[in-house]
Amino acid sequence: MTDFNNSMLSVAIILSSMFATVGIMYGLLKYRDATVKLPVDREQLARIPAYGLQQQIQDLQMDLIGSMLMGAMIVSLPFAVSSIKAHITVGQFPWISVITGLMGLAYCSFKTWKNFSKLTKLRLGHTAEIATANELIGLQALGYQVFHDVQADGFNIDHLVIGKNGVFAIETKGRHKRNKDLRQTNGSKGYQVFYKDGRLNFPSWTETKPIEQAERQAKWVSQWLTKATGTPVTSTPVLVFPGWYVTSQSKPPFPILNHKQLVGTIPTLRNQALSQQQVDAIVYQVAQQCMSKSETGK
């Protein structure tokens, strides 16, 4: 019976590290779901090309990683159990191994928290950009040329829209809707953001950096296309917050919109009158920029 108890204790020690990491992940997921939600419903978005294949590839990648880890664990588990059991039997506590293991577990737990936080932000940004891209399909039906994820000098332009009324550099910002804001406002005002005197006012925080970023990136687009085409090109910044009800209490320097407002707003803007020849030249330069970056992959 003592031998059986020692074996079970050995297995429990080994599995405790796995449960600790899984427990941290479970706690982070529960906290995220209890405090914030995505600004738009991912299930309500139009499916992008090859969406089903992308999901299958991601699922198979996770299965592959899981199979590799399971194989390594199956091979090493008997040896680990025997080693721990031997230490327990002779009464020699492996302090060095325990300390090393705890340090490794602490590091893995920290990495889990860091990666989960990064994954949450990436998931939010991806959802917001897909929501905006879905709406921009409506502009393509009106004759506009739309490009996504245009690579620049150390950053990217989320969406670039080109038409006879100008060039529009669209910056999409995903912001979680906080459950506490909805509870405190007793309704949809918890999901409203308004512009006033150079600041974006959310229910429980304010921001200015998205405005500065949108202006800076539009300026870069103007300079790049002017040099590339040989004719003056003025790019208008557009800032989009998918899923948020956006209003203004003072006149914004450029359009700040909900993604649903894009199709109705862009055609009404009179940024710069462009001939079809100028539009074609700009489209060519943007297409070349996208192709050159995608080919190098660097």
N, C-alpha and C positions, 0 to 999 in steps of 0.2 A: 504493500500500500504506500509505503514511503517512497519507493521508486516511482510509482504512478504519480504521486503528488509532486515529486521533483520534476517529472516530465511535463506535467500540466503547468507548473509554475514557470518552467523554461519557455513554453509556448506562449504563455500570457505575457511574459516580459518582451518577447519578440514582437507580438502583435500589438502591444500597447503603443509602440511608436507609430504604427500605421493608423491606429484609432485616434491618436493625438492629432495627426495631420488632417485626417478626415473630419475630426471634430471641429478643428479651426475653420476648415472650408465650409462646413455646414453652418457654423455660427455666423460667418461672414455673409453667406447667402441669406440666412434668415434676417440678419440686420439690414441688408440692402433692401430686401423685399418689404420690410416693415417701415422703412424710412423714405424710400424714393421709388419712383416708377418712370419708365421711359415716356418721353413726351408724346410719342405716337405709337399706335398699336402695330407692331411688326407684321401681324397676321393680316392686317388690312391693306398692306402695301402691295402694289403690282409686282409680280415676280419678274426679276431681272433675267436676261439670257443665261441659260445653263444653271439656273438656281438649284434645280433638283440634283444635277450632277455635282455641283459644289457641295451640297449637303452630304451626298453619298461619299465624296472624297474625304470630307472632314470626319465623318463617322468611321470610315475605314482606317484613317490615320490614327484616330483614337484607339480603335480596336487593335491595330498593329502595335502601338506603344504599350497597350495593356497586356497583350500576349507576350511581348518581350520581357516586361517587368515580371509577369507571372512565371515565365520560364526561369528567370534568374532567381526568383524567390523559391520556387519548387526545388531547385538544385541546392541552394544554400541553406534552406530551412533545416533539413536534418542535421547538417554539420553545426549550425548555430545552436540548435536544441541540445545536441550532445555536449558541446562546449560549455554552455551555461549549466547544464545538469551536472557536469563533472565538477564545476566550481561549487555548486550548491552542496554536492555530496561530500566533498572534502572540507567544506566549511571555510573556504578561502574566497573572500569577496573581492572580485576584480575591480578595484576602485578606478584604476586607470581606464579600463574599458568603459566603465559606467560614465565617468566624467567625459571621455571622448564622445560617447554616444549621446549624452545630454547636450553637449556643445553642437554636435551635428544636428540633433533634433531641433534645437533652438534656431540654428541657421536655416534649416529647411522650413520651419514655421514662419520665420521672418520673410523668406523668399516667397512662401505661399501667400502671405498677406500682401506683399509688394506686387506680385504678379496678378493677384486677384483685383487689386485696386486698378492696375493698369488695364486689365481685361475689361473691367466695368466701364472705364472711360472710352476704350476702343469700341466696345459694344454700343455705347451711347452715340459716339461720333459716326459710326457706320450706319446706324439706324437713321440718324438725322440726314446724312448725305443721300441715302437711298430714297428717303421721303422727298427730298428736294428734287432729285433726279427724276422721280416719278412724275412730279408736276411739270418739269421742264419738257416732257414729251409733248405737252400741249403747245408749247412754243414752236417746236419743230413742225407741228401741223400748220402753223401760221407762216412758215418759211424761214424761221430762224435756224442758224447753225449752232449746235450746242456741243461743247467739249467738257469732259470731266477730268479732274485730277491732273491738271496741266502743271508739269514740273517747272519750277523757276529756280532762282539762285538760292538754294538751301531751304526752300519751302515750296508749297504747291498752291495752285489756285483751284479751289474746290470745283467751281463750274465757270465756264466762260461762254457767254451768249453773244452771238454776233448777228446783227440785222441791219437794215437800212437806216434805222434810227439810232445806231451806235453800237458800241461794245460795252458789255456789262460783266464786271468781275464779281461773281457771287460768292460770298463767304458764308458757309453754313455753320452754325453753332448749335450743338446739342446741349441742352440743359435739362437735368432731371427735374421732374416735378416732385416736390417734397410733400409728403403726406401731412406733415404738421402744418404747412401753410394752408392746405385745404381745410383742415379742421379748425384752424384759428379764424379763417375768414368766412366759414360757414357757407361755402359755395364756390363757384367757378373763379372768383377773384383771386384765389390761390394759384391760378394758372395764367395770370395776366402779367405782362411786362410793359412798361411805358418809358418812352424817351423824354427826358427833360433836362435842359441846360447841359448837354454834353454827357449825360450819364444814363445808363440803362438801369431802371429800377425794377427789380424783381420783388416778389412778396417779402423776402427776408434778407436780401442782399442787393448790392449795387455793383455795376461794372462799367469800366471805360475802355479796357484793352481791346475788346472786339471791334469797337468803332475805329480805334487807331490802326488796328491790323487791317481792316477792310480798306481804309484810305491808303495805307502804305502799299498794299498789294495792287490796288488799282493804279497807283502811280507807277509802280514797276511795269505793269502791263502797258500803260501808255508809252513809257519810254522805250520799252522793248519793241512794240509794234511800230512806233514812229521810225525807229532806226531800221527795222527789218523791211518795212514797206517803202520807205523813202518819202512818206507823206505824213502830215500830222494826224495822230490818232489819240483821241481822248477817251479813256476808259472810265465808266461810272461805277463806283462801288455799290454793291447791294448786300445788305446784311440780313440773313434769314434765320429765324428761330422756329423750326418745325414744331408744331403741336402747341405753341404758345399763342395766346391772344395778345396781339401787339398793337399798342396805341401810342400817340404822341401828345404831350402837354406843351411842347414847344417845337418849332420847326426843326426837323433833323437835317443834317448836312447832306444826306442822301437817303434813299429808300431803306427803311428798316421794316421787315415784313414777316408775316407768317407764310409758310411755304404755299399755302392755298391761295395766296394773293399774287403770286408771281405771274401767272398767265394773264390776269387782268391788269397788272400794273406795268410790266415791261413795255408792251406796245404803246402805252400812253406817254412814255418818257421821251423827251426830245433832247437827247444828249448831243448827237452829232449826225448831220445828214450825210449819208454815205451813198455813193453810186454803186451799182452792181459790180462794176470793175474793182472798186475799192474793197467791197465786201469779199469778192473772190480772192483778192490779194491777201487780205487779212486771214481768211480761212486757210489759204495755202500755208502761210507762215505758222499758224497755230498747229495745223496738221503735221507739218515738218517737225515742230518742236516736240509734239507728242510721240511721233515715230522715232526720232533720234534718241529720246530718253528711254523708250521701251526697248529699243534694240540693244543698247549698251547694257541696260540693267544695272548701271552703276550710279 
